[in-house]
Amino acid sequence: MKKKAVNLLKTILLILVLCIPILQFGNGIDVQAATKLATPKLVSAKAQGTSKIKVTWKKVSGADSYKIYRKEYWGTKWKTIKTVSKNTVTFTDTRIDPGTYYSYTVRAVKNKTVLSGYNKKGVYAVTNLGYPANLKARTIRGSAIEISWKDNYINSEYIIYRRTEDSSWKKIKDGVYTRYFQDYSVEAGVQYYYAVRPCVVYDKIYKGSYDKNGIKAPIINPISSRLKFKVNERMLCKQGTFLLEFEDYHGNMNNITWNSSDSNVATVDKQGKVKGINYGETTITATAYGQTCECKIKVVTLAQVEKTDYILSKAETINIKWAEHGDEGFSYYSHIDDTNVLRCSWEDGHYEDGYYVCGLTVTPRTSGTTSITITNSLNNEIITLHITTQSIDISLSADKNNITISEKTTIIVTNTSGGKMDYVYNSNYIACKFGEWNNDDTVPLYITPKMNGTTTIQITDQVSGKTLTIYVTITGLKSSVQDNFNILKQYIINNGSMNSSYDYFIRYNSGSNAYAILYDNSKGCISFITSLKLDDGTQIATTMDIYMTNLSYANVNMVWVNARSGAAFNTSSSFRTALVGNNSNMKFNVVSQTGFSGGYNLMQDSSNQNLHLLLDGCNKYLLRGRVGITFKDLGFESLEYNNNF
C-alpha cells in the first residue's frame, strides 16, 4: 500500500510539470521557463521606400507559428505587432512612418505558447525620406533666390544642393530646419537649379532622396545690380593697396572691365585691387552690363599734418591724416627727443575726405623745446613736429585727499609734469609705494596700514616743486603687542596645566632637553623656560620673563653648570622700554654677554609693531609645532630658529 502511494505522488508531480506553464516577463515579452524551441536567427530588416520595412529570419524546427515584436529608437519595451504561420519567415511592416528608426525581433511559437528565446538586440532599419514636394523658387530683393517646400518630417533637417547649366550638384548648406532657404551668394545673369534632401539623425545621419532634376530658379537681372563704388575718392600711399568695393552688385565679377586712367600713378587688377605706384592722381573705372562707375585715386605721402611747428602751453590734439595702405598692414610710432618737456598719446581715429584721421595728443610738462618724430614701417616716410612749450600750468592732484582705512588701499595721483615725485610719510603708521605710470599722467599709490592712528603723506613734484598732502586715518587694526600678549596668555590658561603655585604651564620633553611656557599669576608675566644639555655635558638653564604693563619690560636669566668642575655661572639682565610706539628698534642679545652661541634674542621692531623672539630649541619644539600656535599667528611676524647647539 505504501509503494502505491509513492507511485501516485510521482504521477501527480509529472502532470504538474507538463501541464502548468510557468511565465516570466521582461522587456515586454513573455518568457517560457523551459524553452523547447530554438531561438529564431534574425537575418535582416530592410527599408522599402518610405513606408515599408521587410524583416527576415531563419525557420525553427518544431514551430507552428512566429511572433514578431517591434520597438522604436527611443523605446524600452518590445511590443507584439503580428503572429505569422510556421511556413512564413518574412514579414513586411506597413504601419510605419517615413524617416523613422524601427527594431524587430522574433520568437518561435508552438501550441499558442511561446517556447523559444529571442534576440534581445534585434535587427533594425530606418524608413526612407522622400524628397520634398511642391519645391518652388523665386527672386527676392532683386538680388537673391528663395526656395521653399511643404514637407517637414518629424525630427528631420534639410540639405540644400545647387548647380548651374555647366556644373554638377554641390552642397551649399546643411542643417536647415525651416521649410525655406534664401541664397544670397548668386550672381546676376546665371541660371541656377536647386534640390532639397531631407535627413534624420539617430545613431548616424540617414539621408533621404532628392529630385535629380531639381527646380529651375529665375535668373537675376544684371541691370538690377547697381554698379556703384562705396567710395568716390581715396587717398593711397606709395606701395599701398586698396580693394574697391561696390554698394549693391550681384553680377558676375568676371564680366567687369577695369581701367586706370594713368597706370604710372596706380594700377588696378581684375578683382578691383588698386596699387599706388607714384605720387599723383588717376581715375579707376569699372564697366559691366552697360553701366560705368568711377573712383578718383590720389597717391600721396602716408601721413600728413597741417603744420609742423607748434607753441603749446596746455594739452593739444594734432590730427595726423593717414592715406590708405592696404591689408598688408604697417606700424607707426612716435619718438620724443626730450620726454621731460612733454608726453604724447594716440587717440581713436575716423575716415574723413579719403583719409584716416588719427589724433596725437601732446601734453606739455615743462617749458622748453623738443621734437616728435613719426615714422611708418611701410615706406619709411617720416614726419617731424617741432614743439615749443611755455607758461606751463602743472597739475598735481589725487582722487582722494582724506581717507580712512583698515586695509591696503589705492589712491590715484595725477601729475601732468610726468616728472619724479618724492613722498614723505610716518612709517610707524603706514607703508607707501608708487605703481607704474599710466598714459594719462596718473600713477597709483598703494597705502598699507600698520598701526591705528592719524598721519599724512606729503607728495612733492621735483619738476615744479608743487606739493600735495594726503590725510590718512587708520582704524580697526588689532595687531599691537598688548593684544598678542593677552592672546598668548589665554592660550596657556586654556591649554596648560596648573602647578602648586597656581601658575599655568605647558611642558615638552625632547631627549635630555626640556621646554616650557608658563604664565605666572603672581607676577603677571609670561615665562619661556628651557633646560638644554650640550655634548660636553654642560647643562644650561634659561628663563625669559616678559611683562606687559603700561611700560612693558623683560627680564632674562641664564644659569649654566660646567659638567667637569660643577661650577655654576649666572648672569641676569633686564630692560624696560615701551614695546608699542617706540620710534627706535630695541634689540637685546643675552648670548653676546655670555660668550655662548645660541640662546635668546629679543627684538622689538617699532616700524611694524612686531616683537621678534629668536629662541634656540624653544622655538623649534615649543612654539613652532607642538604647542599648536606660532608667533606669526599672534602677530610676531619674524620668529626664527637658529640651531647652533
C-alpha positions as CSV (number, residue, x, y, z in Angstrom):
1,M,0.0,0.0,0.0
2,K,2.8,2.4,0.9
3,K,4.5,1.7,-2.5
4,K,1.3,2.6,-4.4
5,A,1.1,5.9,-2.6
6,V,4.6,6.9,-3.7
7,N,3.9,6.0,-7.3
8,L,0.7,8.1,-7.2
9,L,2.7,11.1,-5.9
10,K,5.2,10.8,-8.7
11,T,2.5,10.7,-11.3
12,I,0.8,13.9,-9.9
13,L,4.2,15.8,-10.0
14,L,4.8,14.8,-13.6
15,I,1.4,16.0,-14.7
16,L,2.1,19.4,-13.0
17,V,5.4,19.8,-14.7
18,L,4.0,19.0,-18.2
19,C,0.7,20.9,-18.0
20,I,1.2,24.1,-15.9
21,P,3.2,26.8,-17.8
22,I,5.5,29.0,-15.6
23,L,5.7,32.5,-17.2
24,Q,8.3,35.2,-16.7
25,F,8.2,38.8,-18.0
26,G,10.9,41.0,-19.3
27,N,11.2,43.8,-21.9
28,G,7.5,43.3,-22.7
29,I,8.0,39.7,-24.0
30,D,6.6,36.6,-22.2
31,V,9.3,34.0,-21.5
32,Q,8.8,30.2,-21.1
33,A,10.7,28.8,-18.1
34,A,11.5,25.6,-20.0
35,T,12.4,26.5,-23.6
36,K,11.7,23.7,-26.1
37,L,12.4,25.5,-29.4
38,A,15.5,27.2,-30.7
39,T,15.7,30.9,-30.8
40,P,15.0,32.2,-34.3
41,K,18.1,33.5,-36.1
42,L,17.4,37.0,-37.5
43,V,18.6,37.7,-41.0
44,S,17.9,41.4,-41.7
45,A,15.5,44.3,-41.6
46,K,15.4,46.4,-44.8
47,A,13.5,49.6,-45.6
48,Q,11.4,49.5,-48.7
49,G,10.7,53.1,-49.7
50,T,9.2,55.5,-47.2
51,S,6.5,53.3,-45.5
52,K,7.7,49.6,-45.5
53,I,10.3,47.5,-43.7
54,K,10.8,43.8,-44.5
55,V,12.1,41.6,-41.7
56,T,13.6,38.1,-42.5
57,W,14.6,35.3,-40.2
58,K,15.5,31.6,-40.3
59,K,13.0,28.8,-39.9
60,V,12.9,27.0,-36.5
61,S,12.2,23.2,-36.4
62,G,9.0,22.3,-34.5
63,A,7.5,25.8,-34.6
64,D,3.9,26.1,-35.7
65,S,3.9,30.0,-35.8
66,Y,6.1,33.1,-35.1
67,K,5.5,36.2,-33.1
68,I,7.0,39.5,-34.4
69,Y,7.9,42.3,-32.0
70,R,8.9,45.9,-32.6
71,K,10.1,49.0,-30.8
72,E,11.2,52.4,-31.9
73,Y,14.6,54.1,-31.4
74,W,13.8,55.6,-28.0
75,G,11.6,52.6,-26.9
76,T,12.4,50.5,-23.9
77,K,9.9,47.5,-24.3
78,W,9.2,45.2,-27.2
79,K,5.6,45.2,-28.4
80,T,3.8,42.4,-30.3
81,I,2.7,43.5,-33.8
82,K,2.0,40.3,-35.7
83,T,1.8,36.5,-35.5
84,V,2.5,34.6,-38.7
85,S,2.3,30.9,-39.7
86,K,5.1,28.3,-39.4
87,N,5.8,28.4,-43.2
88,T,6.5,32.2,-43.1
89,V,10.0,33.5,-42.5
90,T,9.4,37.1,-43.7
91,F,7.2,39.9,-42.6
92,T,6.6,43.4,-44.1
93,D,5.7,46.1,-41.7
94,T,3.5,48.8,-43.3
95,R,2.1,50.6,-40.3
96,I,5.2,52.9,-40.0
97,D,6.3,56.5,-40.7
98,P,8.9,57.9,-43.1
99,G,12.3,58.6,-41.7
100,T,11.7,56.5,-38.5
101,Y,14.0,54.0,-36.8
102,Y,12.4,50.6,-36.0
103,S,13.9,47.5,-34.4
104,Y,12.5,43.9,-34.7
105,T,12.8,40.6,-33.0
106,V,11.1,37.2,-33.5
107,R,10.0,34.2,-31.2
108,A,9.0,30.7,-32.3
109,V,5.6,29.6,-31.0
110,K,4.1,26.1,-30.5
111,N,0.6,25.3,-29.5
112,K,-0.1,29.1,-28.9
113,T,2.6,29.1,-26.2
114,V,5.8,30.9,-26.6
115,L,8.6,28.5,-26.1
116,S,11.7,29.9,-27.8
117,G,14.1,32.6,-26.7
118,Y,14.6,35.8,-28.7
119,N,17.4,38.1,-29.9
120,K,17.3,40.9,-27.4
121,K,19.2,43.3,-29.7
122,G,17.1,42.6,-32.8
123,V,17.6,43.9,-36.3
124,Y,16.7,47.5,-37.3
125,A,16.1,49.7,-40.3
126,V,15.2,53.4,-41.0
127,T,12.5,54.1,-43.5
128,N,13.4,56.4,-46.4
129,L,12.6,60.0,-46.7
130,G,11.1,61.1,-50.0
131,Y,12.3,64.4,-51.4
132,P,10.1,67.4,-50.5
133,A,7.1,68.1,-52.7
134,N,6.0,71.5,-54.1
135,L,9.5,72.8,-54.4
136,K,9.4,76.4,-55.6
137,A,12.0,79.1,-56.4
138,R,11.6,82.9,-56.7
139,T,13.8,86.0,-56.6
140,I,13.8,88.3,-53.6
141,R,15.1,91.9,-53.3
142,G,16.1,91.6,-56.9
143,S,19.5,90.1,-55.9
144,A,18.8,86.8,-54.1
145,I,16.9,83.5,-54.7
146,E,14.5,81.9,-52.2
147,I,13.4,78.2,-52.4
148,S,10.6,76.8,-50.4
149,W,8.8,73.4,-49.9
150,K,5.9,71.8,-47.9
151,D,7.2,68.6,-46.5
152,N,8.7,68.7,-43.0
153,Y,9.2,65.2,-41.5
154,I,9.4,64.8,-37.7
155,N,12.9,65.3,-36.4
156,S,14.2,66.0,-39.9
157,E,16.6,68.6,-41.3
158,Y,17.4,69.5,-44.8
159,I,20.5,69.7,-47.1
160,I,20.4,72.2,-49.9
161,Y,22.1,71.5,-53.3
162,R,22.7,73.8,-56.2
163,R,24.1,73.6,-59.7
164,T,24.4,75.7,-62.9
165,E,23.9,74.7,-66.5
166,D,27.6,73.8,-66.7
167,S,28.2,72.3,-63.2
168,S,27.1,69.2,-61.2
169,W,25.2,69.3,-57.9
170,K,27.1,70.8,-55.0
171,K,26.0,71.0,-51.3
172,I,25.8,74.7,-50.3
173,K,24.0,74.4,-47.0
174,D,23.1,71.8,-44.4
175,G,21.4,71.8,-41.0
176,V,18.4,73.7,-42.4
177,Y,15.3,73.2,-40.1
178,T,12.9,75.6,-41.8
179,R,10.9,75.0,-45.0
180,Y,12.7,77.6,-47.0
181,F,16.2,78.8,-47.8
182,Q,17.5,82.2,-49.1
183,D,20.6,82.1,-51.3
184,Y,22.5,85.5,-51.3
185,S,25.6,84.0,-53.0
186,V,24.1,84.1,-56.5
187,E,25.4,86.1,-59.4
188,A,23.3,88.1,-61.9
189,G,22.8,86.5,-65.3
190,V,23.5,82.9,-64.2
191,Q,20.9,80.1,-64.4
192,Y,20.7,78.1,-61.1
193,Y,18.9,74.8,-60.2
194,Y,18.1,73.7,-56.6
195,A,17.4,70.4,-54.9
196,V,16.4,69.7,-51.3
197,R,17.3,66.5,-49.5
198,P,15.8,65.6,-46.1
199,C,17.7,63.6,-43.5
200,V,17.3,62.3,-39.9
201,V,19.8,61.7,-37.2
202,Y,19.8,58.6,-35.0
203,D,22.9,56.6,-34.4
204,K,24.1,58.2,-37.6
205,I,22.8,60.5,-40.3
206,Y,20.2,58.8,-42.6
207,K,19.8,60.8,-45.8
208,G,16.6,60.8,-47.9
209,S,16.3,61.1,-51.6
210,Y,16.2,64.3,-53.7
211,D,15.0,65.2,-57.2
212,K,18.0,64.8,-59.5
213,N,16.4,67.3,-61.9
214,G,15.8,69.9,-59.2
215,I,13.9,73.1,-59.7
216,K,14.9,75.8,-62.1
217,A,15.3,79.2,-60.5
218,P,14.6,82.6,-62.1
219,I,17.7,84.4,-63.4
220,I,18.8,87.6,-61.5
221,N,18.6,90.6,-63.8
222,P,22.1,92.1,-64.2
223,I,20.6,95.5,-64.7
224,S,19.0,95.4,-61.2
225,S,22.5,95.2,-59.7
226,R,23.8,98.8,-59.4
227,L,27.4,99.3,-60.4
228,K,28.4,101.9,-57.8
229,F,31.6,102.1,-55.7
230,K,31.2,102.5,-51.9
231,V,33.7,105.4,-52.1
232,N,34.2,108.0,-54.9
233,E,37.7,109.1,-53.7
234,R,40.5,107.5,-51.8
235,M,44.0,108.6,-50.7
236,L,46.5,105.9,-51.3
237,C,50.2,105.8,-50.3
238,K,53.1,104.5,-52.5
239,Q,53.3,100.7,-52.4
240,G,49.9,100.7,-50.6
241,T,46.9,98.7,-51.9
242,F,43.2,99.3,-51.8
243,L,40.3,97.0,-52.8
244,L,37.4,98.9,-54.5
245,E,34.1,97.5,-53.3
246,F,30.6,98.0,-54.8
247,E,27.5,99.1,-52.8
248,D,25.0,96.6,-54.3
249,Y,26.4,94.4,-57.1
250,H,25.5,90.8,-57.6
251,G,26.6,90.3,-61.1
252,N,29.5,88.1,-62.3
253,M,32.8,89.8,-61.3
254,N,34.4,88.3,-64.4
255,N,32.1,90.5,-66.6
256,I,33.6,93.7,-65.2
257,T,36.2,95.6,-67.2
258,W,38.7,97.6,-65.1
259,N,40.8,100.6,-66.2
260,S,43.2,103.1,-64.7
261,S,43.5,106.5,-66.5
262,D,47.2,106.7,-65.5
263,S,48.8,103.4,-64.7
264,N,52.1,105.2,-63.8
265,V,50.3,106.6,-60.8
266,A,48.2,103.5,-59.8
267,T,47.2,100.2,-61.3
268,V,44.1,98.0,-60.9
269,D,43.7,94.2,-61.3
270,K,40.7,92.1,-62.4
271,Q,39.4,91.9,-58.8
272,G,39.4,95.7,-58.3
273,K,42.6,95.9,-56.2
274,V,44.4,99.2,-56.7
275,K,48.1,99.7,-56.0
276,G,49.9,103.0,-55.6
277,I,53.0,103.4,-57.9
278,N,54.0,107.1,-57.9
279,Y,52.7,110.3,-56.4
280,G,49.8,111.8,-58.5
281,E,46.1,111.3,-59.4
282,T,44.3,108.7,-61.5
283,T,40.8,107.6,-62.1
284,I,39.8,103.9,-61.8
285,T,36.8,102.9,-64.0
286,A,34.6,99.7,-63.7
287,T,32.3,98.8,-66.6
288,A,29.7,96.0,-66.7
289,Y,26.3,95.3,-68.3
290,G,26.3,98.8,-69.9
291,Q,27.0,100.6,-66.6
292,T,30.1,102.5,-65.5
293,C,31.3,103.9,-62.2
294,E,34.5,105.8,-61.2
295,C,36.7,106.4,-58.2
296,K,39.4,109.0,-58.0
297,I,42.7,107.7,-56.5
298,K,45.4,110.1,-55.2
299,V,48.8,108.7,-54.4
300,V,50.2,110.8,-51.5
301,T,52.6,110.5,-48.6
302,L,51.4,108.1,-45.9
303,A,51.0,110.7,-43.2
304,Q,50.2,114.4,-43.4
305,V,49.8,117.3,-41.0
306,E,48.5,120.9,-41.4
307,K,51.8,122.3,-39.9
308,T,54.9,121.0,-38.2
309,D,55.7,123.9,-35.8
310,Y,53.7,124.3,-32.6
311,I,53.8,126.5,-29.5
312,L,51.9,125.0,-26.6
313,S,51.1,125.9,-23.0
314,K,48.5,123.2,-22.5
315,A,47.5,119.9,-24.0
316,E,46.5,119.9,-27.7
317,T,45.5,117.2,-30.2
318,I,47.3,117.3,-33.6
319,N,45.4,115.5,-36.3
320,I,47.5,113.1,-38.4
321,K,45.9,112.3,-41.8
322,W,46.8,108.7,-42.9
323,A,46.5,107.6,-46.5
324,E,45.1,104.1,-47.3
325,H,47.8,101.5,-47.0
326,G,46.0,98.2,-47.7
327,D,45.6,94.9,-46.0
328,E,49.3,94.2,-45.6
329,G,49.4,96.5,-42.6
330,F,52.2,98.7,-41.2
331,S,53.2,100.1,-37.9
332,Y,53.8,103.7,-36.9
333,Y,55.3,105.1,-33.8
334,S,56.3,108.5,-32.3
335,H,59.6,109.4,-30.7
336,I,60.1,112.4,-28.3
337,D,63.6,113.8,-28.2
338,D,63.1,115.1,-24.6
339,T,60.4,113.4,-22.5
340,N,60.9,115.9,-19.7
341,V,59.3,118.6,-21.9
342,L,56.2,116.8,-23.0
343,R,54.4,113.5,-23.5
344,C,52.0,112.3,-26.2
345,S,49.3,109.6,-26.7
346,W,47.3,108.4,-29.7
347,E,43.5,108.8,-29.9
348,D,40.9,106.8,-31.8
349,G,40.5,107.7,-35.5
350,H,37.9,108.1,-38.2
351,Y,37.6,108.4,-42.0
352,E,37.3,111.8,-43.5
353,D,37.8,113.1,-47.1
354,G,39.5,109.9,-48.2
355,Y,41.9,109.9,-45.2
356,Y,42.0,108.0,-41.9
357,V,42.4,110.8,-39.4
358,C,44.0,109.9,-36.1
359,G,44.7,112.4,-33.3
360,L,48.1,112.7,-31.5
361,T,47.5,114.5,-28.1
362,V,50.6,116.4,-26.9
363,T,50.7,117.3,-23.2
364,P,53.4,119.8,-22.0
365,R,55.3,119.0,-18.8
366,T,57.9,121.8,-18.5
367,S,58.9,124.8,-20.5
368,G,61.4,124.0,-23.3
369,T,61.7,122.8,-26.9
370,T,61.8,119.3,-28.4
371,S,60.8,117.3,-31.5
372,I,58.4,114.5,-32.1
373,T,59.3,112.1,-35.0
374,I,56.6,110.0,-36.5
375,T,57.8,107.1,-38.6
376,N,56.0,104.3,-40.5
377,S,57.3,100.9,-41.5
378,L,55.6,100.6,-44.9
379,N,57.9,103.0,-46.9
380,N,59.9,104.7,-44.1
381,E,58.3,108.1,-44.6
382,I,59.0,110.5,-41.7
383,I,57.1,113.5,-40.2
384,T,58.9,115.7,-37.7
385,L,56.9,118.0,-35.4
386,H,58.8,120.9,-33.7
387,I,57.3,121.7,-30.3
388,T,57.9,124.7,-28.0
389,T,56.3,124.7,-24.6
390,Q,55.9,127.8,-22.3
391,S,53.9,129.1,-19.4
392,I,53.1,125.6,-18.3
393,D,50.5,125.2,-15.6
394,I,51.4,121.8,-14.0
395,S,48.6,120.0,-12.1
396,L,49.3,117.8,-9.1
397,S,46.2,116.1,-7.5
398,A,44.8,112.9,-6.1
399,D,41.3,111.3,-6.4
400,K,41.2,111.1,-2.6
401,N,42.8,113.7,-0.3
402,N,41.3,112.4,3.0
403,I,40.9,108.7,3.6
404,T,40.0,106.3,6.5
405,I,41.5,102.8,6.0
406,S,41.8,99.5,7.8
407,E,43.4,97.6,4.9
408,K,45.6,98.1,1.9
409,T,44.2,101.0,-0.2
410,T,45.0,102.6,-3.6
411,I,44.7,106.2,-4.5
412,I,45.3,107.7,-7.9
413,V,47.7,110.6,-8.2
414,T,47.7,112.9,-11.3
415,N,50.8,114.8,-12.2
416,T,50.8,116.5,-15.6
417,S,54.6,117.1,-15.4
418,G,55.2,113.4,-15.5
419,G,58.4,114.0,-13.5
420,K,59.8,112.3,-10.5
421,M,57.9,112.7,-7.2
422,D,59.1,112.4,-3.6
423,Y,56.9,111.4,-0.8
424,V,57.3,111.6,3.0
425,Y,55.2,109.6,5.5
426,N,55.3,108.2,9.0
427,S,56.5,104.6,8.6
428,N,55.1,103.7,12.1
429,Y,51.6,104.1,10.8
430,I,51.7,103.2,7.1
431,A,53.8,101.9,4.2
432,C,53.6,103.6,0.8
433,K,54.7,102.6,-2.7
434,F,54.0,104.1,-6.2
435,G,53.0,101.8,-9.0
436,E,53.6,102.2,-12.8
437,W,52.7,105.4,-14.7
438,N,49.6,105.3,-17.0
439,N,49.4,107.1,-20.3
440,D,47.1,109.8,-18.9
441,D,49.7,111.2,-16.4
442,T,48.3,109.1,-13.5
443,V,50.1,106.8,-11.2
444,P,48.6,104.5,-8.4
445,L,49.9,105.0,-4.8
446,Y,49.5,101.9,-2.7
447,I,49.0,102.5,1.1
448,T,49.3,99.7,3.7
449,P,48.2,100.5,7.3
450,K,50.4,99.3,10.2
451,M,49.1,101.0,13.3
452,N,45.9,102.7,14.4
453,G,46.1,106.5,14.4
454,T,46.3,109.5,12.0
455,T,49.1,110.6,9.8
456,T,49.8,112.4,6.5
457,I,51.5,111.7,3.2
458,Q,53.4,114.6,1.7
459,I,54.0,114.3,-2.1
460,T,56.3,116.8,-3.9
461,D,56.8,117.1,-7.7
462,Q,60.5,117.6,-8.3
463,V,60.0,119.5,-11.6
464,S,57.6,122.2,-10.4
465,G,58.1,121.9,-6.6
466,K,54.3,121.6,-6.1
467,T,53.2,119.6,-3.1
468,L,50.1,117.5,-2.3
469,T,49.0,116.4,1.2
470,I,47.0,113.2,1.8
471,Y,45.4,112.8,5.2
472,V,45.1,109.2,6.4
473,T,43.2,107.8,9.4
474,I,43.9,104.2,10.3
475,T,41.3,102.4,12.4
476,G,40.2,98.8,13.2
477,L,43.7,97.2,13.4
478,K,44.3,94.7,16.1
479,S,47.9,93.7,16.0
480,S,49.5,95.5,19.0
481,V,51.9,93.7,21.2
482,Q,49.5,94.2,24.1
483,D,46.8,92.2,22.1
484,N,49.3,89.5,21.3
485,F,50.4,89.2,24.9
486,N,46.8,88.6,26.0
487,I,46.2,86.1,23.3
488,L,49.2,84.1,24.3
489,K,48.3,84.3,28.0
490,Q,44.8,83.0,27.3
491,Y,46.2,80.2,25.2
492,I,48.4,79.0,28.1
493,I,45.5,79.1,30.5
494,N,43.1,77.2,28.2
495,N,45.6,74.5,27.1
496,G,48.0,74.2,30.1
497,S,48.2,72.6,33.5
498,M,48.3,74.3,36.9
499,N,51.3,73.9,39.3
500,S,51.3,74.2,43.1
501,S,51.8,78.0,42.8
502,Y,48.6,78.2,40.7
503,D,50.6,79.1,37.6
504,Y,49.6,77.7,34.2
505,F,52.2,76.0,32.1
506,I,52.8,73.8,29.0
507,R,55.8,71.5,29.1
508,Y,57.5,69.3,26.5
509,N,60.5,66.9,26.6
510,S,62.9,66.0,23.8
511,G,65.6,63.6,24.9
512,S,67.6,65.2,27.7
513,N,66.2,68.7,26.9
514,A,63.0,70.2,28.4
515,Y,61.0,73.2,27.3
516,A,58.1,75.0,28.9
517,I,56.0,78.1,28.5
518,L,54.4,79.5,31.7
519,Y,52.0,82.2,32.8
520,D,52.9,83.5,36.3
521,N,49.8,84.6,38.1
522,S,51.6,86.4,40.9
523,K,54.0,88.3,38.7
524,G,51.6,88.8,35.7
525,C,54.3,87.7,33.2
526,I,54.8,85.0,30.6
527,S,58.0,82.9,31.0
528,F,59.9,80.9,28.4
529,I,61.9,78.2,30.1
530,T,64.5,75.8,28.6
531,S,66.8,73.2,30.0
532,L,69.5,72.2,27.4
533,K,72.4,69.7,27.8
534,L,75.4,70.2,25.5
535,D,77.5,67.5,24.1
536,D,80.3,68.2,26.6
537,G,77.9,67.7,29.5
538,T,77.3,71.4,30.2
539,Q,73.8,72.0,31.4
540,I,72.2,75.3,30.5
541,A,69.0,76.5,32.2
542,T,67.4,79.7,30.9
543,T,64.3,81.7,31.6
544,M,62.9,84.8,29.9
545,D,60.1,86.7,31.7
546,I,58.0,89.1,29.6
547,Y,55.9,91.6,31.5
548,M,53.1,93.6,29.9
549,T,52.2,96.7,31.9
550,N,51.9,100.3,30.9
551,L,55.7,100.2,30.2
552,S,56.5,96.7,29.1
553,Y,59.8,95.1,30.1
554,A,61.5,91.8,30.1
555,N,64.0,90.0,32.5
556,V,66.4,87.4,31.2
557,N,68.3,85.0,33.4
558,M,70.8,82.3,32.3
559,V,72.4,79.7,34.6
560,W,74.8,77.1,33.3
561,V,76.8,74.4,35.1
562,N,80.2,73.0,33.9
563,A,79.9,69.2,33.8
564,R,83.5,68.6,34.8
565,S,84.0,71.1,37.6
566,G,80.5,71.5,38.8
567,A,81.0,75.3,38.9
568,A,77.9,77.3,38.3
569,F,77.8,80.6,36.5
570,N,74.9,83.0,36.5
571,T,74.1,86.2,34.5
572,S,71.0,88.3,34.7
573,S,70.0,91.2,32.5
574,S,66.8,93.3,32.3
575,F,65.5,96.1,30.3
576,R,62.4,98.3,30.5
577,T,61.1,100.0,27.4
578,A,57.8,100.8,25.7
579,L,57.0,97.9,23.3
580,V,54.4,100.0,21.4
581,G,55.0,103.3,19.6
582,N,58.8,103.4,20.1
583,N,60.4,105.1,17.1
584,S,63.7,103.2,17.6
585,N,64.1,99.5,17.3
586,M,65.0,97.7,20.6
587,K,67.4,94.8,20.5
588,F,68.7,92.6,23.3
589,N,71.1,89.7,23.0
590,V,71.9,87.7,26.1
591,V,74.3,85.4,24.2
592,S,76.7,88.2,23.3
593,Q,77.3,88.8,27.1
594,T,78.0,85.2,28.0
595,G,80.0,84.1,25.0
596,F,77.8,81.2,24.1
597,S,76.5,80.8,20.6
598,G,72.7,80.3,20.6
599,G,70.2,81.2,23.3
600,Y,67.7,84.1,23.5
601,N,67.4,87.1,21.2
602,L,64.6,89.6,21.8
603,M,63.9,92.4,19.3
604,Q,61.0,94.8,19.2
605,D,60.6,96.4,15.7
606,S,58.6,99.6,16.2
607,S,58.2,100.1,12.4
608,N,55.7,97.2,12.1
609,Q,54.8,96.6,15.7
610,N,56.3,93.1,15.8
611,L,58.0,91.5,18.8
612,H,60.7,89.1,17.4
613,L,61.8,86.3,19.8
614,L,64.7,84.3,18.5
615,L,64.9,81.4,20.8
616,D,67.0,78.3,20.2
617,G,65.3,75.0,21.0
618,C,62.2,76.5,22.4
619,N,61.3,77.9,19.0
620,K,61.6,74.6,17.4
621,Y,59.9,72.4,19.9
622,L,57.6,74.7,21.9
623,L,56.2,77.4,19.7
624,R,56.5,76.2,16.1
625,G,54.6,73.0,16.1
626,R,53.7,71.1,19.2
627,V,52.0,73.9,21.1
628,G,49.8,74.4,18.1
629,I,50.3,78.2,18.0
630,T,53.0,80.2,16.3
631,F,54.3,83.7,16.9
632,K,53.1,84.6,13.5
633,D,49.6,83.7,14.4
634,L,50.0,86.1,17.4
635,G,51.3,88.9,15.2
636,F,55.0,88.3,15.9
637,E,56.0,88.1,12.2
638,S,59.7,87.4,12.3
639,L,60.1,84.4,14.6
640,E,63.3,82.5,13.5
641,Y,65.1,79.4,14.7
642,N,68.9,79.3,14.9
643,N,70.2,75.8,15.5
644,N,73.7,76.4,16.9
645,F,73.7,73.8,19.7
